[in-house]
Amino acid sequence: MNTHERISSITIVGGGSAGWMAAAALATYLGKGASIRLVESEEIGIVGVGEASVPHIRHFNGQWLGIDEAEFVKRTQGTIKLGIQFNDWGRIGDSYIHGFGAIGRSLGPLPFHQFWLKLRLAGRAAPIGEYSPQTVMAPLGRFAPGDRNAPAHSPLADIAYAYHFDATLYARFLRELAQQRGVQRIEGRIVGVNQRAGDGFIESVTLESGQVVDGALFIDCSGFRGLLIEETLKTGYLDWSHWLPCDRAMAVPSERVDPITPYTRASARPAGWQWRIPLQHRTGNGYVYASRHVSDDEAAATLLANLDGRALADPRALRFTTGMRRKSWNRNVVALGLASGFLEPLESTSIYLAQSGITRLLGLFPKRDVSPLLAERYNRESVFEYERIRDFLILHYHATERDDTPFWDQCRTMDIPDSLRETIDLFRSDGRYFRNGEDFFALPSWVQVMLGQRIVPQGYHPIVDEMPEDRLVEHVEDMRAMLAHAVAAMPTHREWIDRYWKAPAP
């Protein structure tokens, strides 16, 4: 590529996790050919409550950015996350874990749960959670990253896991990394955005000090506000609150309580749900709720009444509208993080969506002319990803038998997207699920949530009947016994942390 065709200057507007993730990644892969600057103001706080992740972060941190895992966990007061425990979602008293990784071991063209289904429907198999490493490990408080000596097809060969961490500390850690790799941080509040005559491309931003910061490509990480993508370019927003009615959250940290559980907890409440995320130095808590069904004061009181340790601050209120920008890439602006959209934190996808956007941008990185074909492809893939995650989140709310409050009755009876209705109907018939392209949540996730919330198939795949009964029982029950034995020999989560990843006192 000719030098004059390359984008030579990239300006990131806003810090926080999204801004500094983008800065670190762009510096790592484009730093030799482009100047990268990040503008942020210490006066503007970051949301910083997202403290849970999905396993993709291990790939982004380790493979993409070359971050040492132990250093990352120690620097962010991190702990392990094997999945999410959902309490009271199907009915009051119900509890299940959506664990990362595979369920059992497939045979031929069929996934393990199809063989399990035949025995379960006959009353001859344990709950599905006893056939996945993560869902056996999590309630017992055990953790090991996998057995290198196990056969490649073994579910113990590579344990899928993610992290709980302090999002503010993560942003600080990434800031240091990005600056070491050449990113220039500019302190200041933006008071003006300057567009190019004719095509409306962003030329520069003006700071309160009078400094003008230009760029050929701008990354908007300004949070819900969307300073460039929305306030300036008027891109528009797809509002999905009719399907995901929660529009507010109260967040509060509390004292750490032992043992530190290797999973997130999501407990249904009268008008939403409450998260519990254990870190090494404290516990993160929040109540995500629908303001039409409960007042802010009532929500704060409910949150504080359901902490398992002393509150360390007053609850902090957040307001949001679930949905996404009509375009995440508009002209020469690419929005990431909350500036691109917001899917509530029920399945911890916010950080993943920012990282996915960064990965997509690098794959489709433009020349100076910023080809609209690249932007169209980026936006098309972004919409697909958001919509499929959206459907998975709607599933949690809609697949309930609860009618004890107006909120849950609304969720139970609401219309849902046709794509989700088809997925539920197919599974309810005979347990089948077909992944839709690059759908982020794969078969194990959909199976665990649908079963956990009482969508029980009426039958199973006809091929299962070709397996002799004794071999079927052996295949299913050997898996349960093997996992129980292996997990019992693992160290506790706390022992693992103390031995390898213990963080210094804050």
VOGU-3710 file (C-alpha; in Angstrom, 3 decimals, decimal comma):
1> mntherissi> 0,000/0,000/0,000  1,281/3,482/-0,831  2,148/5,475/2,252  -0,189/8,304/1,288  -3,141/5,868/1,194  -2,668/4,761/4,788  -4,503/6,271/7,716  -1,768/8,022/9,642  -3,696/9,406/12,620  -6,345/7,819/14,829
11> tivgggsagw> -8,105/9,694/17,617  -10,022/7,887/20,351  -12,599/9,956/22,209  -13,117/8,683/25,756  -11,220/6,305/28,014  -12,637/3,640/30,295  -12,325/-0,028/29,418  -13,536/0,380/25,820  -11,269/3,318/25,011  -8,132/1,808/26,446
21> maaaalatyl> -8,851/-1,645/24,989  -9,071/0,017/21,583  -5,944/2,057/22,212  -3,920/-0,976/23,291  -5,052/-3,090/20,328  -4,563/-0,357/17,734  -1,116/0,470/19,112  -0,146/-3,200/19,030  -1,110/-3,723/15,384  -1,013/-0,274/13,778
31> gkgasirlve> 1,315/1,712/16,000  4,273/1,735/13,606  2,273/3,289/10,803  -0,115/5,614/12,617  -0,140/8,028/15,507  -2,783/7,055/18,064  -4,144/9,574/20,536  -6,794/9,201/23,232  -8,671/12,190/24,590  -10,278/11,887/28,011
41> seeigivgvg> -11,107/14,099/30,952  -10,507/13,218/34,577  -13,636/15,285/35,320  -15,844/12,801/33,463  -16,291/9,539/35,334  -16,575/6,130/33,696  -19,479/3,744/34,251  -17,035/1,105/35,498  -19,501/-1,375/37,010  -18,953/-4,123/34,450
51> easvphirhf> -16,911/-6,580/36,459  -17,749/-9,912/34,835  -16,658/-11,276/31,472  -16,906/-14,228/29,102  -14,053/-16,577/28,087  -13,245/-14,548/24,957  -11,358/-12,077/27,166  -8,620/-14,657/27,684  -8,006/-14,732/23,940  -8,130/-10,937/23,607
61> ngqwlgidea> -5,809/-10,325/26,545  -3,395/-13,175/25,948  -3,327/-13,809/22,198  -4,091/-10,323/20,921  -2,371/-8,105/23,473  0,210/-10,485/24,945  -0,890/-9,817/28,520  0,373/-12,200/31,190  -2,644/-13,798/32,858  -1,271/-13,767/36,403
71> efvkrtqgti> -0,288/-10,092/36,144  -3,735/-9,158/34,795  -5,600/-10,981/37,588  -3,390/-9,530/40,317  -3,567/-5,975/38,947  -7,374/-6,051/38,681  -8,189/-7,870/41,965  -9,563/-10,631/39,746  -11,210/-13,972/40,462  -12,391/-16,847/38,274
81> klgiqfndwg> -15,792/-17,018/36,615  -17,019/-20,453/35,502  -20,526/-19,265/34,693  -23,628/-17,594/36,129  -25,969/-18,974/38,760  -29,578/-17,968/38,052  -31,899/-18,012/41,062  -35,727/-17,713/40,993  -35,979/-17,167/37,225  -38,235/-20,011/36,096
91> rigdsyihgf> -40,104/-20,240/39,382  -39,328/-18,904/42,846  -36,998/-21,477/44,390  -35,441/-22,585/41,093  -31,670/-22,426/40,666  -29,390/-23,439/37,815  -25,955/-22,532/36,501  -25,213/-21,456/32,954  -21,649/-22,704/32,723  -19,030/-22,022/30,082
101> gaigrslgpl> -17,798/-24,827/27,840  -19,258/-28,061/26,536  -21,850/-30,381/28,027  -20,610/-33,962/28,127  -19,106/-35,436/24,946  -20,869/-35,649/21,597  -21,099/-38,856/19,587  -21,121/-38,650/15,800  -23,511/-35,940/14,607  -25,386/-35,599/17,898
111> pfhqfwlklr> -24,547/-33,430/20,898  -24,399/-35,066/24,333  -27,646/-33,561/25,601  -29,637/-35,577/23,061  -28,476/-38,856/24,645  -29,049/-37,387/28,105  -32,579/-36,350/27,122  -33,735/-39,902/26,452  -32,643/-41,032/29,924  -33,859/-37,844/31,628
121> lagraapige> -37,346/-38,128/30,162  -37,433/-41,691/31,498  -36,345/-40,479/34,966  -32,959/-42,181/34,688  -30,478/-39,269/34,475  -29,283/-36,550/36,840  -29,848/-32,816/36,119  -27,902/-31,501/33,134  -25,535/-29,544/35,403  -23,856/-32,757/36,527
131> yspqtvmapl> -22,470/-33,398/33,042  -20,404/-30,231/32,460  -17,108/-29,476/34,243  -17,956/-25,861/34,995  -21,382/-26,579/36,465  -19,916/-29,284/38,691  -16,956/-27,130/39,765  -18,816/-23,882/40,425  -21,162/-24,827/43,325  -18,338/-26,802/44,967
141> grfapgdrna> -16,009/-23,804/44,760  -13,347/-25,748/42,835  -11,065/-24,577/40,055  -8,265/-25,841/37,800  -7,582/-24,556/34,270  -7,558/-27,986/32,641  -5,597/-31,219/32,545  -2,861/-31,161/29,893  -2,534/-34,926/30,157  -6,213/-35,542/29,391
151> pahspladia> -7,175/-36,796/25,903  -8,002/-34,010/23,459  -11,688/-35,008/23,365  -11,996/-34,942/27,160  -14,061/-32,104/28,691  -11,218/-31,740/31,225  -8,551/-31,057/28,569  -9,247/-27,328/28,447  -11,584/-25,770/31,004  -13,337/-22,686/29,621
161> yayhfdatly> -13,397/-19,849/32,132  -13,514/-16,067/32,350  -12,845/-13,523/35,098  -14,443/-11,198/37,572  -12,381/-8,014/37,892  -12,467/-4,344/38,804  -13,276/-2,552/35,537  -11,632/0,681/36,665  -8,410/-1,164/37,466  -8,607/-2,939/34,095
171> arflrelaqq> -8,855/0,413/32,291  -5,863/1,682/34,289  -3,872/-1,449/33,453  -4,666/-1,097/29,739  -3,816/2,603/29,826  -0,301/1,812/31,044  0,071/-0,870/28,386  -1,190/1,374/25,592  1,050/4,276/26,583  4,058/1,954/26,710
181> rgvqriegri> 3,216/1,012/23,129  3,108/4,594/21,936  -0,417/5,907/22,539  -0,523/9,585/23,467  -3,051/10,491/26,150  -4,510/14,000/25,960  -6,293/15,360/29,033  -9,213/17,642/28,370  -12,936/18,110/27,970  -14,215/18,275/24,391
191> vgvnqragdg> -16,301/21,383/23,718  -16,559/21,243/19,944  -16,595/18,782/17,065  -15,528/20,003/13,621  -16,861/18,372/10,442  -15,504/18,492/6,916  -17,551/20,439/4,428  -19,257/18,317/1,818  -19,237/14,818/3,298  -19,574/15,531/7,030
201> fiesvtlesg> -16,527/13,502/8,037  -15,102/14,450/11,429  -11,961/16,572/10,982  -11,102/17,351/14,598  -12,314/17,962/18,117  -11,700/21,118/20,116  -10,870/20,963/23,828  -11,817/23,406/26,567  -8,200/24,594/26,580  -8,476/25,561/22,922
211> qvvdgalfid> -6,332/22,654/21,704  -7,494/21,095/18,439  -6,976/17,356/17,968  -7,397/16,111/14,408  -7,565/12,608/12,959  -8,295/10,625/9,831  -10,269/8,021/11,808  -12,141/8,589/15,067  -13,123/5,953/17,620  -16,074/7,048/19,748
221> csgfrgllie> -15,808/5,617/23,273  -17,709/8,440/24,939  -20,252/6,166/26,619  -24,040/6,405/26,429  -23,708/10,001/25,243  -22,208/9,024/21,865  -20,553/12,410/21,358  -19,476/11,747/17,776  -21,675/8,903/16,563  -24,947/10,391/17,843
231> etlktgyldw> -24,687/13,991/19,029  -22,687/14,993/15,958  -23,578/12,509/13,198  -27,203/11,859/14,298  -26,880/8,160/13,502  -30,046/7,008/15,268  -30,748/4,249/17,772  -32,642/0,940/17,678  -34,650/0,804/20,914  -35,243/-2,755/22,177
241> shwlpcdram> -36,759/-1,857/25,539  -40,108/-3,430/24,538  -38,308/-6,786/24,712  -35,802/-5,968/27,451  -37,789/-3,687/29,770  -35,137/-2,987/32,427  -33,914/0,593/31,999  -32,088/1,396/35,221  -29,580/-0,065/37,642  -28,366/0,599/41,158
251> avpservdpi> -24,773/-0,470/41,860  -22,980/-0,744/45,194  -19,795/-2,466/46,422  -19,827/-4,470/49,641  -17,276/-6,149/51,866  -15,798/-9,388/50,615  -17,390/-12,541/52,000  -15,586/-15,890/52,027  -15,524/-18,247/50,312  -15,007/-16,327/47,068
261> tpytrasarp> -17,315/-18,132/44,660  -16,050/-18,847/41,108  -19,291/-17,729/39,492  -21,525/-14,703/39,100  -24,927/-14,783/40,784  -28,042/-13,354/39,120  -31,049/-13,426/41,444  -34,486/-12,475/40,153  -36,190/-9,658/42,060  -39,773/-8,311/41,830
271> agwqwriplq> -38,955/-5,852/39,029  -35,689/-7,168/37,590  -32,637/-8,978/38,895  -29,651/-8,499/41,187  -26,034/-9,304/40,368  -23,339/-10,448/42,769  -19,732/-10,481/41,543  -16,984/-11,523/43,997  -13,548/-9,912/43,665  -10,476/-10,428/45,808
281> hrtgngyvya> -10,922/-7,165/47,711  -14,707/-6,624/47,641  -17,976/-7,813/46,147  -19,752/-5,975/43,343  -23,545/-5,799/43,544  -26,303/-4,240/41,506  -30,034/-4,288/40,872  -31,109/-4,028/37,224  -34,779/-3,030/37,115  -37,684/-1,563/35,166
291> srhvsddeaa> -38,517/1,930/36,430  -42,186/1,581/35,449  -42,522/-1,192/38,037  -40,409/0,080/40,950  -39,104/3,444/42,153  -35,416/4,254/42,507  -35,737/4,410/46,297  -37,442/1,006/46,418  -34,785/-0,462/44,136  -31,979/0,887/46,328
301> atllanldgr> -33,671/-0,509/49,437  -34,105/-3,947/47,812  -30,458/-3,987/46,765  -29,148/-3,035/50,208  -31,428/-5,540/51,935  -29,982/-8,385/49,867  -26,241/-7,879/50,340  -24,205/-10,555/52,088  -21,645/-8,051/53,403  -21,576/-4,461/54,654
311> aladpralrf> -22,128/-1,847/51,939  -18,992/0,209/51,225  -20,774/3,154/49,576  -24,194/4,519/48,746  -25,937/2,925/45,744  -25,102/4,641/42,459  -27,878/5,044/39,887  -27,474/4,342/36,158  -29,993/4,911/33,392  -29,938/3,223/30,001
321> ttgmrrkswn> -32,013/2,216/26,995  -31,322/-1,279/25,720  -30,540/-1,300/22,011  -27,860/-0,285/19,524  -26,907/2,451/17,065  -28,359/2,074/13,611  -24,763/2,180/12,438  -21,744/1,535/14,606  -19,522/2,817/11,782  -20,709/6,098/10,249
331> rnvvalglas> -18,457/8,080/7,889  -15,030/8,059/9,603  -16,344/7,317/13,106  -16,471/3,857/14,671  -18,365/3,610/17,967  -17,285/1,086/20,593  -18,556/0,142/24,036  -21,570/1,996/25,372  -21,354/4,501/22,512  -22,291/1,718/20,076
341> gfleplests> -25,144/0,241/22,105  -26,103/-1,393/25,360  -27,291/-4,898/26,091  -27,877/-5,173/29,802  -25,238/-7,083/31,812  -27,268/-10,275/32,341  -24,772/-12,423/30,419  -21,702/-10,173/30,835  -21,397/-9,336/27,140  -20,536/-5,605/27,278
351> iylaqsgitr> -16,762/-6,010/27,348  -16,950/-8,805/24,784  -18,930/-6,613/22,367  -16,290/-3,882/22,616  -13,506/-6,400/22,014  -15,431/-7,953/19,125  -15,872/-4,497/17,604  -12,135/-3,838/17,885  -11,344/-7,183/16,248  -13,826/-6,462/13,451
361> llglfpkrdv> -12,353/-3,002/12,906  -8,826/-4,363/12,580  -10,016/-6,937/10,061  -11,825/-4,284/8,014  -9,370/-1,451/8,692  -9,768/1,208/5,977  -7,477/3,324/3,853  -7,688/7,115/3,983  -10,734/7,125/1,698  -12,686/5,049/4,303
371> spllaerynr> -14,515/2,823/1,831  -18,264/2,657/2,517  -18,170/-1,055/1,594  -16,026/-1,747/4,660  -18,367/0,263/6,862  -21,423/-1,561/5,470  -19,863/-4,959/6,187  -18,860/-3,856/9,683  -22,375/-2,632/10,426  -24,047/-5,729/9,014
381> esvfeyerir> -21,939/-8,028/11,204  -22,490/-5,790/14,233  -26,271/-5,904/13,834  -26,215/-9,694/13,512  -24,119/-10,063/16,650  -26,239/-7,677/18,713  -29,522/-9,223/17,563  -28,494/-12,777/18,429  -27,245/-11,770/21,869  -30,452/-9,758/22,290
391> dflilhyhat> -32,531/-12,874/21,587  -30,543/-14,893/24,130  -31,171/-12,243/26,790  -34,893/-12,078/25,963  -35,026/-15,855/26,465  -34,113/-15,443/30,145  -37,019/-13,077/30,770  -39,644/-14,722/28,607  -38,992/-18,335/29,625  -40,559/-17,983/33,040
401> erddtpfwdq> -43,652/-19,332/34,723  -43,716/-16,459/37,199  -46,810/-14,278/37,365  -46,366/-13,067/40,949  -45,491/-9,474/39,980  -46,568/-7,232/37,078  -42,970/-7,195/35,784  -42,654/-10,965/35,463  -46,170/-11,315/34,093  -45,277/-8,782/31,398
411> crtmdipdsl> -42,108/-10,712/30,518  -43,924/-14,055/30,462  -46,674/-12,864/28,135  -44,846/-10,429/25,842  -44,396/-10,923/22,105  -40,893/-12,029/21,178  -38,871/-11,882/17,929  -39,769/-14,558/15,378  -36,157/-15,763/15,400  -36,362/-16,533/19,109
421> retidlfrsd> -39,814/-18,088/18,862  -38,523/-20,515/16,229  -35,531/-21,452/18,420  -37,761/-22,163/21,431  -40,333/-24,152/19,443  -37,642/-26,300/17,815  -36,033/-27,088/21,159  -39,331/-27,776/22,901  -40,204/-30,358/20,260  -37,183/-32,649/20,502
431> gryfrngedf> -34,238/-30,737/21,965  -32,719/-29,527/18,718  -30,762/-26,294/18,447  -28,946/-25,048/15,361  -26,352/-22,327/15,708  -27,039/-19,349/13,486  -23,758/-18,571/11,676  -21,283/-16,912/14,034  -23,851/-16,608/16,833  -21,789/-15,835/19,949
441> falpswvqvm> -23,770/-18,068/22,302  -23,387/-21,653/21,141  -25,483/-24,769/21,746  -24,428/-25,426/25,393  -25,542/-21,944/26,452  -28,981/-22,179/24,838  -29,509/-25,719/26,138  -28,590/-24,827/29,728  -30,789/-21,732/29,899  -33,806/-23,340/28,226
451> lgqrivpqgy> -33,627/-26,411/30,457  -32,860/-24,274/33,506  -36,004/-22,250/32,883  -38,289/-25,220/32,331  -38,401/-25,435/28,557  -38,328/-29,225/28,573  -38,309/-31,030/25,210  -41,145/-33,439/24,565  -38,800/-35,896/22,876  -35,296/-36,356/21,487
461> hpivdemped> -33,505/-36,886/18,185  -34,581/-40,150/16,487  -30,976/-41,279/15,919  -30,586/-41,720/19,695  -32,779/-44,830/19,545  -30,158/-46,519/17,355  -27,802/-46,728/20,334  -28,185/-49,874/22,471  -29,699/-49,104/25,877  -26,716/-50,363/27,885
471> rlvehvedmr> -24,262/-48,304/25,834  -26,460/-45,224/26,178  -26,531/-45,533/29,969  -22,794/-46,151/30,037  -22,018/-43,101/27,871  -24,139/-40,748/29,947  -23,381/-42,015/33,436  -19,645/-42,530/32,869  -19,433/-38,815/32,100  -21,153/-37,851/35,343
481> amlahavaam> -18,976/-40,181/37,436  -15,758/-39,064/35,737  -16,488/-35,377/36,312  -17,476/-35,889/39,945  -14,236/-37,774/40,621  -12,011/-35,265/38,771  -13,553/-32,172/40,330  -13,277/-33,599/43,850  -9,499/-33,722/43,370  -9,209/-30,079/42,245
491> pthrewidry> -8,030/-27,298/44,581  -10,570/-24,814/45,851  -10,953/-21,542/44,020  -9,476/-19,698/47,000  -6,486/-22,063/47,143  -5,797/-21,472/43,450  -6,011/-17,696/43,814  -3,771/-17,649/46,899  -1,222/-19,910/45,269  -0,910/-18,251/41,864
501> wkapap> -2,857/-14,994/41,517  -3,151/-13,326/44,903  -3,455/-9,566/44,526  -1,734/-7,107/46,863  -3,982/-5,360/49,351  -5,577/-2,303/47,695
//
